[in-house]
Amino acid sequence: MSLVGILCLVYAGILLLHSRCVIKDNHLKLVAREKPQNVAVLIAAREESAVIEGLLKSLEKQTWKINPKDIYVIVERRDDPTVEICRRHDNTVVLREDLKKQRKGFALDDAVRQILKSDRHYDAYFIFDADNILEPDYIAKMLECYSMGYDLATGYRNSKNANANVIAAVSSLTFSMINVMSNHRRLKYDANIIFSGTGYFVTGDLIEEWQGWPFRSLTEDYEISLYATLHGLKTFYNEDAMFYDEQPTKFGQTVAQRVRWVKGYFAARHKYIPLLRVRKRGWNLGSMRKECVGVKPAIWAVIGILCILVGLSIDLCMMGWGSWLPWGILGIVMVVYVVLAVVTVIMIRREKTEFTSAIKVQAVLFNPIYLVTYIPCALMAIFSKNVTWKKIEHGGQDRKFIN
């Protein structure tokens, strides 16, 4: 076990060296664009009448005005109450045809194909979930990224209901690990960012090149992240463009959500990592190194240290110090807990979410346990053959977001 730990530490060092190579060699060259003339908004909204109006109102309040007809809301039934809400706001409703394909990627593909058939051209396509809420300057700030020459960009994902309970709080901190601790570093060194959830735009040129929406896995957001890295697309994480998302408030919901994430994560990597390892015509030179930038070296280092501690406990047991084994195990658990609690404190300090004092204390105490439960979630994902998208009921957003 100690040997495994040492190998993990060596691998963490290799990843760190790879990322340093990116820092040294990566220089992003942007070609400025003219200001966009029109944009489309795509919203996957199956049975989302409880929350859709909050998003539609926030879109109407944008400083960069969007034609209501350019907001496409994707539904599955004509009698979905969401349809009537969208008609009141003069939005375009897209009715899905093939309901056997239940993933968000298929819904987005249906909408994109219908738009392309109508010969409409948009400079950029924004992707949102029905429970999102946007700050009034969100679109304007994101389109600054478009004008700078970025192909894809995401905003800062905040939480509408982080103070609902500790489950919602720690669930929101998951995205802190991706954005605040990973994408911030990636952005600093011009490496490709990781997209999580929604709240991002894709240029219209890419959509027209794809002639649809090709990302249809369980985690289409991570899939598009790997695709962008593979093809050298220019991506950006705009911390100043803030939008809000609703987090699950029940632990069972987070388990189902994370099992899907892990399953989709492995599926996307199985598809793209072999391609990232191949250098072809120089267009993806160094892409594997760029993919390593972020928190991965730290994760592997923690795993290595944990394995070494477990190995030392086993060695002590074999040397006749078995009575000390329970204390060794307790010590390992405490070390892991304290390390993860410190990580939680760092995330909370860097977060823009306004947690209450009580929720901060609860999050620091519970988040280490929540993070460890990713292990059984990963095992469930690995051994489950049929992991599907499951709807999470929304509607608990703070009233201040919809007034």
KACORUR-V784070 format. One line per field, one symbol per residue. psi: psi as a letter, one per 40 degrees, with the letter a starting at -180 (. if undefined). A space follows every 10 residues. Layout:
psi=???
This chain:
psi=dddddddddd dddddddddd ddddehhhhi hiiiiidiii hhhhfhffdd eddddddddd eidhhhhdee hhhhieideh ddddddddef ihhhhidged heiddddddd dddddddefh hidihhhiid eihiideddd ddedddddei diiiahhihd fdediddddd ddddeddddd ddddddddff ihihhhbafi ihiddddddd faheheadgd dddddddddd efihiihgee hhiiihiieh dddddddddd dddddddddd ddddddehhh eeefhedddd eehaeddddd dddddddddd ddddddddee fddedddddd dddddddddd ddddddddde iehgiidddd dddddddddd ddeddddddd ddehdghihh hhhiefihde ee.
